[in-house]
Amino acid sequence: MKKSITVLSILYTTTIFAQVAIGKKATTAGSDISLEFYDSADNVKGIVIPWVSTIPDTPVVYNSTTGSGYRGMQGTIVDGTIIFDLSDKKMKYRKAGAWFDLTGDPTFPLTVKDKSNNDITFTQFNSIDSSLQDEKKESNSAKVTIGINGESDTTSGILVLTDTNKAMVLPKVANPHLNLMNPTPGMMVYDTTNRQLAVYNGTIWSFWKP
């Protein structure tokens, strides 16, 4: 995962036409998929959403309320954008011109069961390790597009899916809160056991059903 982030961080504008598979040989045949990840039952990896955070040696926290601080989001931030907001350690996505919280507001200290049924107690953000992306500065023009009209697309984002009739399929993990041993803040997967979206903010997993 770190290698993938590093590769993306040094890319300049690149366009990929067609469907893309990561961790598998091809996207599911006959499907309306722009981007798909390895999805077998033994998968224990997710994707990491961009941290809107820093420049080398000088942390600059992006504030999703004011829109300040993130040097990479030039121009209008479109609906459908997903970020990990370091100002409050939450996963968010853009809808109807505003940021929507995917993490929620759990009450701390929080006690949960691990895979061995042992209690683990969390305090708020006690396991945030910002070293993963704090000193990784991508070029302001870094961008990858997948789909039609990618070369002419002007949407702000590090990875933009331009198809209007295809979608991204998240990595599929059974019980990610039990099977992902070292999740990274900003991780997102589809929980195949409970059939719901799962996001990790560095301390807790949050789960969302339609």
ABEGO torsion letter per residue (X at the ends): XAAAAAAAAABBBBBBBEBBBBGBABBBBGBBBABBBBABAABABBBBBBBBABBBGBBBBBBAAAGBGBAABBEBBBBGBBBBBAAAGBBBBBBGGBBBBAAEBBBOBBBBBBAAGBBBBBBBGAABBAAAAAABBBBAABBBBBEBGAAABABBEABBBABAABBBBBBBBBGAAAABABBBBGBBBBBAAAGBBBBBAGABBBBBBX
